[in-house]
């Protein structure tokens, strides 16, 4: 069972953020960050270990893709960040499937009775965050939707820190994170590999192909 306390900081960013960010305002930034991203040499082994774990569980993620239409690799990186790839935990936030979620978002899934299947919970999480209605899976929009899933707290309250949810283990992130609900630590360093770093490495090994869209 994943230690759900580990993920309180990740959802704190989401809970604190009342401001929505519009995609056209940030899509060029995402493209530039993706283009300039370099995986930190001292983190390469950790990144590869996580990517291999994701690939070994690919069929489970493909099952959720078939149900929801959300690409398997997006499901996979959310699962990695929210629950360290633990299939006994909710995709929403890493809470145990033996009950409804107690952390943000609380009380999910609203229907059915626990214990929940991982697939049913994952489908609820993706629908709750409206990922099931997304049709643009470009690099820029994937980054946008993943940052939205975690919350805009870094961008709106600590603009000097690129969200570790996306960029941890890369040259775009060094330190600073939410360590608990409402508690920011300028010196704390994320111990999780960021989603965009995982996606880059998955592309490097030939598992996926992400495209930087030309929006004109």
ABEGO torsion letter per residue (X at the ends): XBBAAAAAAAAAAAAABABBBBAAAAAAAAAAAAAABBBBAAAAAAAAAAAAAAAAAAAAAAAAAAAAGBBAAAAAAAAAAAAGGBAABBAAAGBBAABBBABOBBGOBABEBOBBBAAAAAAAAAAAAGAAABABABAAAAAAAAAAAAEAAAAAABAABBBAAAABGBAABABEBBABBGBBBAABBBABBBAAAAAAAAAAAGABBBBBBBAX
